Amino acid sequence: MKKFLLSLLCCMFAVLGMYAETYSYTFEAKQFSANGTVELNGVNWTLDGDGGYWGFDNQYGKGQQFGSSKLPYKTLTLSTSDIVGTISQIEINTAGASSVAATFAVTVGGANFGDEIKLTSAATTYTLEGSASGELVLSYAQTSSKALYIKSIKVVYTTEGGGEEPGTGGGAS
């Protein structure tokens, strides 16, 4: 009986030592004006790719625009290493322009996190689930020459010991 109670107490302390955290950001204005790093709600995100236009879609509510028909991103990555812990869920609201032929995929720590998804022109929230830690990378590739959009990003993760949670203060969330 003592061993059972001791085991139960150890499990409780282990669970209490883990903290579920949520990072979220919603684009309410253009944040990226070039490839490079921008802080979004306490997390540094790095944009890389071959596009040459950045805007914001107010008309259809699609969010931050990356590329255009004349200056498209054929490949685009948005990445961060600032979310420290074990990621269990990623929600991303994303879209392309009309007639887009593109896909996006997510990796965490270099491993696929969910399946590759075919992008549509409708702003859609996709939910990917898994368990991984490390650099979070959103990767887009397209065969068309269209704008790509990201409206929001939400990441659910656990940390040990209650470290500081990014993305809980100021800015859009």
Order of alpha helices (4+ residues) and beta strands (2+ residues): alpha-beta-beta-beta-beta-beta-beta-beta-beta-beta-beta-beta-beta-beta
